[in-house]
């Protein structure tokens, strides 16, 4: 039997923990999780997982738990990581960057970096920092959150699309096979819907119809996706116009989305479920917002293409102002 893939996972919140659980239960990988605020709780008690797919699991632990990024030794192959999975919030204006954080654990030409993160153009700094490595896109549609230190609640099935970001220095066939291999490892446990989705541009733009609109609007108003649909004219005069702007920008950069993408996106957030998006949860907790790659990059692409985005531009500026305030209160320097 071949050795298990060695996986380093950075950011074991809701999405990260479910990813680690799927990988471990598939039997083809051993996962080392790097934790920050929840390290002590997980080290002493393990993780409690309340999952719609895996049931109620108490005291679960991956193969290893660390509170710092390990430094690999090239002369010792047993320390090398085959995969590094990043499931952290994508906040590029904070230093050190995630590229700088994971660098000690990356082996050039060997380690596959998997970005299970939201947003547009997230691959660019990784392709620059790690030109010899395959970088994979992970688009996750899974409602999983850490509701307390070491307690994860998963309310929605894990739906993960994997593709290879285009690295011009590597063979396309190699990158595609690498993506397909990761899908096999991740899905081996059978309790996840993971698939190879080569058209990562369309996949990411499709999710931005939600992430660049409902995510910040719910955060800024404090109203969940269900209530927002009956909150006066917010849906017709704010949400849908913002979604239409995302579709226009997507088309301008050459990515055609389905004609019913707006209707489908709204339908996936039924009123009775009252879903609070991740940015709303971050706002309620007083955390920094993940707005640069979700809204800022869309606005910047629109400016390049000459597409007007009045609603998205206002959402972006409001989020940027809140980001400045939160960073100031926390003593965090942002660029």
Secondary structure by P-SEA (a helix, b strand, c coil): ccccbbbbbccccaaaaaaaaaaaaaccbbbbbbbccaaaaaacccbbbbcccccccccccccccccbbbbbbcccccccccbbbbccccccccccccccccccccccccbbbbccccccccaaaaaaacccbbbbbbbbbcccccccccbbbbcccbbbbbbbcccccccaaaaaaaaaaaaaaaacccccccccccaaaaaaaaaaaccccaaaaaaaacccaaaaaaccccccccaaaaaaaaaaaaaaaccccccaaaaaaaaacccccccccaaaaaaaaccccccccccaaaaaaaaaaccccaaaaaaaaaaaaaaaaaaaaaccccc
